[in-house]
Amino acid sequence: VQLQASGGGLVQAGGSLRLSCTASGLTIGHFVMGWFRQAPGKDREFVTAIRWDGIRTLYTDSVKGRFTISRDSAKNTVYLQMNSLKPEDTAVYYCAAELIGPWEIATMEKIASWSFWGQGTQVTVSS
């Protein structure tokens, strides 16, 4: 299984970026897919997830109303649309696949709850 994340870059505060995570060796429609981020000197934190049916989503409070997770099953790709970006959103963003455990944020927040990880893409938001 490989998860290839892309789309990161440098953007001014208030701007937008769309991250992509393309999976190989895994069909995203069969698994929960998620995004995490890790800022310098901080732990990796959960951002959002989308269930295998593509209907249910879940977000951490700090990104609600600004970020949107979606997927394109035909392209086997998960997206993270990030709007109204803030300097505190600066981090390396990672996609993750296959949640082990129930659909609840307490499970999703744990790194060990996810089977597969992408390599990360850098997002930098300037003030």
ROKOL-544469 format. One record per residue (C-alpha): x, y, z. Coordinates in steps of 0.5 Angstrom, whole numbers, padded with zeros to 4 digits, always signed. Example, Ala and Ser with C-alpha at 12.3 -4.5 7.8 and 13.67 -1.06 7.14 Angstrom:
REM residues 2
+0025-0009+0016
+0027-0002+0014
This chain:
REM residues 127
+0000+0000+0000
+0002+0007-0002
-0001+0014+0000
+0002+0019-0004
+0000+0026-0001
+0001+0033-0006
-0001+0040-0006
+0002+0043-0001
+0006+0050-0001
+0007+0057+0001
+0000+0061+0002
-0002+0068+0005
-0006+0068+0011
-0013+0068+0009
-0012+0064+0002
-0013+0057+0000
-0010+0050-0002
-0012+0043-0004
-0008+0037-0002
-0009+0030-0005
-0008+0023-0003
-0007+0018-0008
-0008+0011-0006
-0005+0005-0009
-0005-0002-0007
-0012+0000-0003
-0019+0002-0005
-0021+0008-0001
-0028+0006-0002
-0027+0000+0003
-0023+0004+0008
-0024+0010+0013
-0019+0015+0010
-0016+0021+0014
-0011+0027+0015
-0006+0029+0020
-0002+0035+0021
+0005+0036+0025
+0008+0043+0026
+0015+0044+0028
+0016+0041+0035
+0009+0039+0036
+0006+0032+0036
+0002+0029+0030
-0005+0031+0031
-0012+0029+0028
-0015+0034+0023
-0021+0030+0019
-0023+0023+0017
-0028+0021+0012
-0032+0014+0012
-0032+0009+0007
-0039+0011+0005
-0036+0018+0003
-0042+0020+0007
-0040+0021+0014
-0034+0026+0016
-0031+0028+0022
-0027+0034+0024
-0022+0037+0029
-0025+0043+0032
-0020+0048+0030
-0021+0047+0023
-0029+0046+0023
-0032+0051+0017
-0025+0052+0014
-0023+0045+0012
-0027+0040+0008
-0025+0033+0006
-0028+0029+0000
-0026+0023-0004
-0026+0021-0012
-0027+0014-0012
-0025+0013-0019
-0019+0017-0018
-0018+0013-0012
-0016+0020-0009
-0018+0023-0002
-0018+0031-0002
-0017+0036+0003
-0019+0043+0001
-0017+0048+0006
-0020+0055+0006
-0019+0061+0011
-0012+0059+0012
-0008+0061+0019
-0001+0061+0020
-0003+0056+0026
-0005+0051+0020
+0003+0051+0018
+0005+0044+0019
+0007+0038+0015
+0000+0034+0013
+0000+0027+0012
-0006+0022+0010
-0007+0016+0013
-0012+0010+0011
-0015+0004+0015
-0018+0006+0022
-0017+0000+0027
-0023+0001+0031
-0030+0005+0032
-0032+0011+0028
-0031+0016+0034
-0026+0022+0034
-0022+0019+0041
-0020+0013+0036
-0018+0017+0030
-0014+0021+0034
-0009+0016+0036
-0003+0015+0031
-0003+0007+0033
-0011+0007+0030
-0009+0008+0023
-0005+0002+0019
-0002+0006+0013
+0001+0013+0012
+0003+0017+0007
+0010+0021+0006
+0007+0028+0008
+0007+0035+0004
+0009+0041+0007
+0004+0047+0008
+0006+0054+0010
+0002+0060+0012
+0005+0066+0012
+0002+0072+0016
